[in-house]
Amino acid sequence: MIAATSVSFKSLFWLLILLMLFLPRQNRTPEAWWLWLPVLTSALGTTALVGLMNGKEWSLLQAACSSVVGLAAVWLLMPFLESRSRMGAFFKTLPVLAGFSFLAFLPTLLELQSGWLDMRPYLAALLALTNLAVTLALSFTGLCLRRRFGRVRCIVWLAVWTVLAWTAIATPFAIIGSASGRNDWGEGLLAILSISAISLGLVLPLVLLSFFHPFYRNRFFGWLNLLQPGSIVGAAVPPKILDVCQPEAGAAAGMVGK
């Protein structure tokens, strides 16, 4: 009962954070409120997944929902995160994603420890690594789509780069574990695939919203520094066709006048 009440208060806190992000002029439009659809989808999906994995570990659920809050903040603030260079967009986005995720997770960190093992510091570190992996995956996905965009291609590249990002993040830990003789490559690979699937599941509803909603599609393509499908770079102005009959008609009119 106490845990459920705590989650309810944190949900209200997350709601207040997101409502504040609708205050900028760019977000004071009914189209911006479509963001609630993928946010609720991700939150409910995460709740169901964590409930199946470990129904008593509320901190894990709160960490995952905090990541959803951070991603929603990025989607709402995308007009301010655009940059001509992909590296610039990356370094603008990562602090926003990490900052809002940590802010949403802060009430959980400030709670008194209720069990004999406090997992919250480890979850905070995992939350930070998740933010890094998601930002890397989105940035490299945009790089791979610069020549030709496709919805299926975008999802495939996003999945590939999510796995590669987590592989790069986990490599130092694997090396340390191998040096100490406590490394199980099978379990490590399974852990990378599992956390990659969870990360992809958190961001995918927002990406799908950007595919089908014009308001967020413009933001998403602008952040990725991509041309929208159907636009042409440097489209030339059609040449003016001269009416070759006009001089002859003028000459004929002059002859008639004479």
QUIVEN-V856666 format. One record per residue. N is the residue number from 0. RES is the residue in three letters. SS is DSSP state (helix for helix, strand for strand, loop for the rest). NEAR is the number of other C-alpha atoms within 10 Angstrom. D_CENTER is the distance of its C-alpha to the mean C-alpha in Angstrom with 2 decimals. Layout:
n=N res=RES ss=SS near=NEAR d_center=D_CENTER
n=N res=RES ss=SS near=NEAR d_center=D_CENTER
//
This chain:
n=0 res=MET ss=loop near=6 d_center=33.50
n=1 res=ILE ss=helix near=7 d_center=32.62
n=2 res=ALA ss=helix near=11 d_center=29.31
n=3 res=ALA ss=helix near=10 d_center=28.43
n=4 res=THR ss=helix near=10 d_center=29.46
n=5 res=SER ss=helix near=14 d_center=27.35
n=6 res=VAL ss=helix near=17 d_center=24.22
n=7 res=SER ss=helix near=12 d_center=25.21
n=8 res=PHE ss=helix near=12 d_center=25.56
n=9 res=LYS ss=helix near=20 d_center=22.17
n=10 res=SER ss=helix near=16 d_center=20.63
n=11 res=LEU ss=helix near=10 d_center=22.52
n=12 res=PHE ss=helix near=16 d_center=21.27
n=13 res=TRP ss=helix near=21 d_center=17.57
n=14 res=LEU ss=helix near=13 d_center=18.60
n=15 res=LEU ss=helix near=11 d_center=20.33
n=16 res=ILE ss=helix near=17 d_center=17.42
n=17 res=LEU ss=helix near=18 d_center=15.27
n=18 res=LEU ss=helix near=11 d_center=18.48
n=19 res=MET ss=helix near=10 d_center=19.06
n=20 res=LEU ss=loop near=17 d_center=15.90
n=21 res=PHE ss=loop near=17 d_center=17.50
n=22 res=LEU ss=loop near=11 d_center=20.45
n=23 res=PRO ss=loop near=11 d_center=19.54
n=24 res=ARG ss=helix near=8 d_center=21.32
n=25 res=GLN ss=helix near=13 d_center=18.35
n=26 res=ASN ss=helix near=15 d_center=17.15
n=27 res=ARG ss=loop near=12 d_center=20.71
n=28 res=THR ss=loop near=12 d_center=20.66
n=29 res=PRO ss=helix near=8 d_center=20.77
n=30 res=GLU ss=helix near=12 d_center=17.96
n=31 res=ALA ss=helix near=16 d_center=15.46
n=32 res=TRP ss=helix near=13 d_center=16.61
n=33 res=TRP ss=helix near=13 d_center=15.16
n=34 res=LEU ss=helix near=19 d_center=11.98
n=35 res=TRP ss=helix near=13 d_center=14.26
n=36 res=LEU ss=helix near=12 d_center=14.49
n=37 res=PRO ss=helix near=20 d_center=11.18
n=38 res=VAL ss=helix near=20 d_center=11.33
n=39 res=LEU ss=helix near=14 d_center=14.88
n=40 res=THR ss=helix near=15 d_center=14.32
n=41 res=SER ss=helix near=23 d_center=12.03
n=42 res=ALA ss=helix near=20 d_center=14.56
n=43 res=LEU ss=helix near=13 d_center=17.53
n=44 res=GLY ss=helix near=15 d_center=16.49
n=45 res=THR ss=helix near=21 d_center=15.95
n=46 res=THR ss=helix near=19 d_center=19.25
n=47 res=ALA ss=helix near=13 d_center=21.05
n=48 res=LEU ss=helix near=14 d_center=19.93
n=49 res=VAL ss=helix near=19 d_center=20.92
n=50 res=GLY ss=helix near=15 d_center=24.07
n=51 res=LEU ss=helix near=9 d_center=25.04
n=52 res=MET ss=helix near=10 d_center=24.50
n=53 res=ASN ss=helix near=11 d_center=26.12
n=54 res=GLY ss=loop near=13 d_center=26.89
n=55 res=LYS ss=loop near=11 d_center=28.41
n=56 res=GLU ss=loop near=13 d_center=25.66
n=57 res=TRP ss=helix near=17 d_center=24.00
n=58 res=SER ss=helix near=20 d_center=22.40
n=59 res=LEU ss=helix near=21 d_center=20.13
n=60 res=LEU ss=helix near=21 d_center=19.00
n=61 res=GLN ss=helix near=24 d_center=18.51
n=62 res=ALA ss=helix near=22 d_center=16.43
n=63 res=ALA ss=helix near=25 d_center=14.04
n=64 res=CYS ss=helix near=26 d_center=14.00
n=65 res=SER ss=helix near=28 d_center=13.55
n=66 res=SER ss=helix near=28 d_center=10.26
n=67 res=VAL ss=helix near=27 d_center=9.28
n=68 res=VAL ss=helix near=25 d_center=10.85
n=69 res=GLY ss=helix near=28 d_center=9.00
n=70 res=LEU ss=helix near=25 d_center=5.49
n=71 res=ALA ss=helix near=23 d_center=7.80
n=72 res=ALA ss=helix near=23 d_center=9.41
n=73 res=VAL ss=helix near=22 d_center=6.87
n=74 res=TRP ss=helix near=21 d_center=6.80
n=75 res=LEU ss=helix near=22 d_center=10.50
n=76 res=LEU ss=loop near=19 d_center=11.27
n=77 res=MET ss=helix near=21 d_center=9.80
n=78 res=PRO ss=helix near=16 d_center=13.51
n=79 res=PHE ss=helix near=14 d_center=14.48
n=80 res=LEU ss=helix near=20 d_center=12.04
n=81 res=GLU ss=loop near=21 d_center=13.23
n=82 res=SER ss=loop near=17 d_center=15.76
n=83 res=ARG ss=loop near=11 d_center=18.22
n=84 res=SER ss=loop near=11 d_center=17.48
n=85 res=ARG ss=helix near=17 d_center=14.36
n=86 res=MET ss=helix near=13 d_center=15.60
n=87 res=GLY ss=helix near=12 d_center=15.87
n=88 res=ALA ss=helix near=20 d_center=12.29
n=89 res=PHE ss=helix near=21 d_center=11.40
n=90 res=PHE ss=helix near=13 d_center=14.04
n=91 res=LYS ss=helix near=17 d_center=13.09
n=92 res=THR ss=helix near=26 d_center=9.48
n=93 res=LEU ss=helix near=20 d_center=10.57
n=94 res=PRO ss=helix near=15 d_center=13.29
n=95 res=VAL ss=helix near=18 d_center=11.45
n=96 res=LEU ss=helix near=27 d_center=8.96
n=97 res=ALA ss=helix near=23 d_center=12.14
n=98 res=GLY ss=helix near=16 d_center=14.44
n=99 res=PHE ss=helix near=23 d_center=13.18
n=100 res=SER ss=helix near=27 d_center=12.64
n=101 res=PHE ss=helix near=21 d_center=16.14
n=102 res=LEU ss=helix near=18 d_center=17.54
n=103 res=ALA ss=helix near=26 d_center=16.67
n=104 res=PHE ss=helix near=27 d_center=18.21
n=105 res=LEU ss=helix near=15 d_center=21.15
n=106 res=PRO ss=helix near=14 d_center=23.46
n=107 res=THR ss=helix near=21 d_center=23.30
n=108 res=LEU ss=helix near=18 d_center=24.30
n=109 res=LEU ss=helix near=9 d_center=27.10
n=110 res=GLU ss=loop near=10 d_center=28.65
n=111 res=LEU ss=loop near=8 d_center=31.87
n=112 res=GLN ss=loop near=12 d_center=31.84
n=113 res=SER ss=loop near=7 d_center=33.04
n=114 res=GLY ss=loop near=7 d_center=33.50
n=115 res=TRP ss=loop near=6 d_center=35.24
n=116 res=LEU ss=loop near=7 d_center=32.09
n=117 res=ASP ss=loop near=13 d_center=29.31
n=118 res=MET ss=loop near=14 d_center=25.97
n=119 res=ARG ss=helix near=19 d_center=23.93
n=120 res=PRO ss=helix near=10 d_center=24.04
n=121 res=TYR ss=helix near=10 d_center=22.87
n=122 res=LEU ss=helix near=18 d_center=19.98
n=123 res=ALA ss=helix near=21 d_center=19.04
n=124 res=ALA ss=helix near=11 d_center=19.18
n=125 res=LEU ss=helix near=15 d_center=17.13
n=126 res=LEU ss=helix near=21 d_center=14.44
n=127 res=ALA ss=helix near=18 d_center=14.57
n=128 res=LEU ss=helix near=17 d_center=14.49
n=129 res=THR ss=helix near=24 d_center=11.46
n=130 res=ASN ss=helix near=24 d_center=9.54
n=131 res=LEU ss=helix near=20 d_center=11.27
n=132 res=ALA ss=helix near=25 d_center=10.67
n=133 res=VAL ss=helix near=24 d_center=6.89
n=134 res=THR ss=helix near=22 d_center=7.17
n=135 res=LEU ss=helix near=20 d_center=10.14
n=136 res=ALA ss=helix near=23 d_center=8.99
n=137 res=LEU ss=helix near=21 d_center=6.59
n=138 res=SER ss=helix near=21 d_center=9.60
n=139 res=PHE ss=helix near=20 d_center=12.20
n=140 res=THR ss=helix near=22 d_center=10.97
n=141 res=GLY ss=helix near=21 d_center=11.50
n=142 res=LEU ss=helix near=15 d_center=14.76
n=143 res=CYS ss=helix near=15 d_center=15.92
n=144 res=LEU ss=loop near=18 d_center=15.48
n=145 res=ARG ss=loop near=12 d_center=17.40
n=146 res=ARG ss=loop near=9 d_center=20.62
n=147 res=ARG ss=loop near=12 d_center=19.82
n=148 res=PHE ss=loop near=16 d_center=16.87
n=149 res=GLY ss=loop near=11 d_center=16.90
n=150 res=ARG ss=helix near=13 d_center=14.73
n=151 res=VAL ss=helix near=9 d_center=16.21
n=152 res=ARG ss=helix near=14 d_center=15.99
n=153 res=CYS ss=helix near=19 d_center=12.27
n=154 res=ILE ss=helix near=16 d_center=11.84
n=155 res=VAL ss=helix near=13 d_center=14.65
n=156 res=TRP ss=helix near=20 d_center=13.49
n=157 res=LEU ss=helix near=25 d_center=10.07
n=158 res=ALA ss=helix near=21 d_center=12.39
n=159 res=VAL ss=helix near=16 d_center=14.87
n=160 res=TRP ss=helix near=23 d_center=12.91
n=161 res=THR ss=helix near=28 d_center=11.49
n=162 res=VAL ss=helix near=23 d_center=15.20
n=163 res=LEU ss=helix near=18 d_center=16.42
n=164 res=ALA ss=helix near=22 d_center=14.32
n=165 res=TRP ss=helix near=23 d_center=15.67
n=166 res=THR ss=helix near=19 d_center=19.03
n=167 res=ALA ss=helix near=12 d_center=19.21
n=168 res=ILE ss=helix near=16 d_center=18.45
n=169 res=ALA ss=helix near=16 d_center=21.00
n=170 res=THR ss=helix near=12 d_center=23.62
n=171 res=PRO ss=helix near=11 d_center=25.24
n=172 res=PHE ss=helix near=13 d_center=25.61
n=173 res=ALA ss=helix near=17 d_center=27.12
n=174 res=ILE ss=helix near=12 d_center=29.50
n=175 res=ILE ss=helix near=12 d_center=30.62
n=176 res=GLY ss=helix near=14 d_center=31.16
n=177 res=SER ss=helix near=13 d_center=33.07
n=178 res=ALA ss=helix near=10 d_center=35.25
n=179 res=SER ss=loop near=9 d_center=36.21
n=180 res=GLY ss=loop near=9 d_center=36.92
n=181 res=ARG ss=loop near=10 d_center=34.53
n=182 res=ASN ss=loop near=15 d_center=31.96
n=183 res=ASP ss=loop near=11 d_center=31.41
n=184 res=TRP ss=helix near=12 d_center=29.46
n=185 res=GLY ss=helix near=8 d_center=29.16
n=186 res=GLU ss=helix near=10 d_center=27.62
n=187 res=GLY ss=helix near=16 d_center=25.31
n=188 res=LEU ss=helix near=12 d_center=24.05
n=189 res=LEU ss=helix near=11 d_center=23.62
n=190 res=ALA ss=helix near=15 d_center=21.68
n=191 res=ILE ss=helix near=18 d_center=19.25
n=192 res=LEU ss=helix near=17 d_center=18.79
n=193 res=SER ss=helix near=13 d_center=18.45
n=194 res=ILE ss=helix near=16 d_center=15.81
n=195 res=SER ss=helix near=24 d_center=13.85
n=196 res=ALA ss=helix near=14 d_center=14.27
n=197 res=ILE ss=helix near=16 d_center=13.22
n=198 res=SER ss=helix near=22 d_center=9.95
n=199 res=LEU ss=helix near=22 d_center=9.31
n=200 res=GLY ss=helix near=16 d_center=10.66
n=201 res=LEU ss=helix near=24 d_center=8.44
n=202 res=VAL ss=helix near=20 d_center=5.10
n=203 res=LEU ss=helix near=17 d_center=7.62
n=204 res=PRO ss=helix near=18 d_center=9.04
n=205 res=LEU ss=helix near=23 d_center=6.43
n=206 res=VAL ss=helix near=21 d_center=6.57
n=207 res=LEU ss=helix near=15 d_center=10.24
n=208 res=LEU ss=helix near=18 d_center=10.65
n=209 res=SER ss=helix near=19 d_center=9.76
n=210 res=PHE ss=helix near=18 d_center=12.37
n=211 res=PHE ss=helix near=11 d_center=15.05
n=212 res=HIS ss=loop near=14 d_center=14.94
n=213 res=PRO ss=helix near=12 d_center=16.34
n=214 res=PHE ss=helix near=16 d_center=15.19
n=215 res=TYR ss=helix near=23 d_center=11.43
n=216 res=ARG ss=helix near=17 d_center=12.28
n=217 res=ASN ss=helix near=17 d_center=14.06
n=218 res=ARG ss=helix near=20 d_center=11.34
n=219 res=PHE ss=helix near=23 d_center=8.82
n=220 res=PHE ss=helix near=19 d_center=11.90
n=221 res=GLY ss=helix near=18 d_center=13.08
n=222 res=TRP ss=helix near=25 d_center=10.24
n=223 res=LEU ss=helix near=24 d_center=10.57
n=224 res=ASN ss=loop near=20 d_center=14.26
n=225 res=LEU ss=loop near=17 d_center=15.24
n=226 res=LEU ss=loop near=17 d_center=18.04
n=227 res=GLN ss=loop near=14 d_center=17.59
n=228 res=PRO ss=loop near=10 d_center=19.71
n=229 res=GLY ss=loop near=6 d_center=23.30
n=230 res=SER ss=loop near=8 d_center=23.35
n=231 res=ILE ss=loop near=9 d_center=25.88
n=232 res=VAL ss=loop near=7 d_center=26.04
n=233 res=GLY ss=loop near=6 d_center=29.33
n=234 res=ALA ss=loop near=7 d_center=30.81
n=235 res=ALA ss=loop near=7 d_center=34.49
n=236 res=VAL ss=loop near=6 d_center=36.64
n=237 res=PRO ss=loop near=6 d_center=39.04
n=238 res=PRO ss=loop near=6 d_center=42.45
n=239 res=LYS ss=loop near=6 d_center=45.07
n=240 res=ILE ss=loop near=6 d_center=47.72
n=241 res=LEU ss=loop near=7 d_center=51.13
n=242 res=ASP ss=loop near=8 d_center=53.69
n=243 res=VAL ss=loop near=8 d_center=56.46
n=244 res=CYS ss=helix near=9 d_center=58.82
n=245 res=GLN ss=helix near=10 d_center=58.63
n=246 res=PRO ss=helix near=10 d_center=61.17
n=247 res=GLU ss=helix near=11 d_center=63.50
n=248 res=ALA ss=helix near=11 d_center=63.31
n=249 res=GLY ss=helix near=11 d_center=64.08
n=250 res=ALA ss=helix near=12 d_center=67.01
n=251 res=ALA ss=helix near=12 d_center=68.32
n=252 res=ALA ss=helix near=11 d_center=68.11
n=253 res=GLY ss=helix near=10 d_center=70.12
n=254 res=MET ss=helix near=9 d_center=72.77
n=255 res=VAL ss=helix near=8 d_center=73.13
n=256 res=GLY ss=helix near=7 d_center=73.50
n=257 res=LYS ss=loop near=6 d_center=76.32
//
